[in-house]
Amino acid sequence: MIKVNASTGRVHGARWQPSPNCDERPGGMTPELLVIHCISLPPRRFGGPFIDALFTNCLDPGSDPSFCDLADVNVSAHLLIRRNGAMVQFVSCNQRAWHAGPSSFGGREACNDFSIGVELEGSEDVAYRRAQYLCLTRLYIALVQAYPALAANPVVGHSDIAPGRKTDPGPSFDWRQFALAVGEAGITMPRTPADDPATSGVTT
């Protein structure tokens, strides 16, 4: 079972791998928005230690030609969901992870200040796994229980808060499946990209 400790921001059920790429949320802000990303290192290759290494500033940029642009990049996410549904937590949900970059939502800039970033191990053009949807759904339910303000806003993709700059989680993410699963758990989400039929992806 996934549970979130609101006092510590830690997710029970996730392996803890702390990242230095975080700081305090300004002005005592609490999470109000869930942002979904995707990542694979190297691109379209899954498994291995490279995502953890990137988020903990241990990635050797010489270990793969595709990593050459990642030297001295300091980024993180709160959580990563692996292809098999396993979770890794890098930053407390009470802190600000560096996942969104320049971004805006509902007229508010700097989404890192008030959001939780979840990375799905995957690629924008490769179907995500059912285990990932199941984990993401259970995680979202636990997060809403810990941070009720999340329920007031839709779940968004990185592309929604940084259009033109980011495109993840991409067309392979099935927003409709995710929204239906959350609804079956008794939580009604505000409008999400699932309301656009063009954003319904495919699962395997």
N, C-alpha and C positions, 0 to 999 in steps of 0.2 A: 504494500500500500504506500502511496506517495502522500507525504504530509509536509507542510511548510511551517516552520517555527517563526512566527512573525517577530518575535523579540530578537532573534539572531539572524534571520534571513536565510537560514540553512534549510535545504530540502532533504528530508529523510528519504533515502532510497537512491540518492546520487553519490557517486564517489567524489570526495572533496579534493580538488587540485587547485590550491589558491593561486591566483594571478596577481602580480604586482600592478597590473594595468587597471586601476580603479581608484576612486576617491569618494568623498562623502557627497551625498546629494545636497544641493544648496537649499538653505532655508528650511531644513527639516522636511523636504518633500518626501512623499511616499509613492509607491508604484501606482500608476493610473493607466498604463498602456502596455500591452504585450506585443512585442515586435518579433516576427519570425524571419530568420535568415537561413541561408544554406552555405555550406562550406565543404570542400574536399581538397586535400593536399596529398600529392599533386592533383591537379584537376582531373575529375572523373575517376580517381582511384580512391578506394575506401579502405578503412582500417589503417593500422600503423600509428606511430607516435607523433606525427607531424602537427596535427591540430593542437594537441596538448602543448607541444613545444612552442608553437607560435604564440599561444595565449599566455605562456609563462616566460617568454623572452629567451627561450632556449633553442630556437630553430637555427640550424646551420644553413645559411643561404646558399652555400656551395654544395649542399647534399643533393640538390636536384636543379636542373636548369630553370625550371618554372619558379623557383624561389628567389630569383635574382632581385625582384622588385620588393621583396619582403624584408630586406636588411634594414635594421633600425626602425621597423614598424612596431608600434606599441598599441596593440588592440586586445580586446577581450570580449567575452559574452558572459552572461550570468550562468547559462547552462548550455550543454551540448547533448543532443540525443543521437546516439550512434545508430547504425543501420539495424542493429538487433534490438533496439529499444533501450539499451543501457544508457544511463545518464551520468554526466560528469558536471560538477558545479565548480566554476572558477571564481565567482564573485558572489558575496552575500547579496540577496535581493534587497537588503536595506541600503546597500551602497550603489554608487554609480559605476556601472561597467562602461567601457569605451567601445561600444558596438555600433552606434548609429551614425556617427559623424555629423556633418552638416545636415540638418533635417528639420522638418516641421510637421505638426499635426494640429488641426483645428485652430490654426492661426498662432500656435505656440512654437517657438523655435527651440532648438537644442533638446531633442527628445531623450537624450541620455539622462537628462535631469529627472525625468518622471516615468521612465519606462523600464521594463525588464526585457532583455534580449535573449532569445533562445535560438541557438544554431541547430539545424538539422544536418547531419552528415549526408551530403548528397550533392546533386548537380541540378541545375535548372531544367535540364532536358532529359533527366533520368528519373523514372518513377520512384517515389519514396516508398518505404516499406510499411506494411500494415502495423508492424511492431512500433514503428515511429509514431504513426497516428494514434495508436492506443496510448502510448506513453505521453504524447503531447496532450491528449484529451484529459488524462488523469492529472497531469501536471497543472493544466489550466484550472481544473476544478479545485485543486488544492491551493493554488495561488489566489483564486477568488475568495476562498474561505479565509485565507490569511490577510488578504488585502482587498476588501470589498469594493474599493474605488475602481478596480480593474473592470468590474462588471458594467460600469457606466459607459465604457468605450468599446468599439469593435476591436477585435484582434486584427492587426495589420501586418503586411509584409514590409521588408526594408524598402522595396520599390514604391510603396505607398507614401512613405515619409521622406524619401529622397528620389523623387521621380526624375528621370533623365540622367541620374548619376548611378543608381543601383537598380538591378532587375530581379534580385532574388526575393522570395524563394523560387520564382519562375513559374512557367505554365505547367510544370510537372506536379506542382502542389495542388491537391484537390481540396479547395476551400469548402466546397459543398459537403464532402464527406466529413470534414472536421466539424463544421457547424452542426450537422445532423447528429454526430456523436455527442457533442456537448449538449444539444437539446434533449437527447434521450436520457441524459443524466439529470435533467430537470433544470438546466440553466439556459435562459433565453439570452442570447448574445444580441447586441445591437447589430445593425447592418455590417456585413463584412464583404470582402471581395467575392464571397460565394454568391452574392446576389447578382453578380454578373455572370451569365452562363458561359462566357468565354473563358472564365478562369477556372473552370472545373477540370482537374487533372486526372491522372490515371495512377492506380496503385498496383503493386504486385505483391 
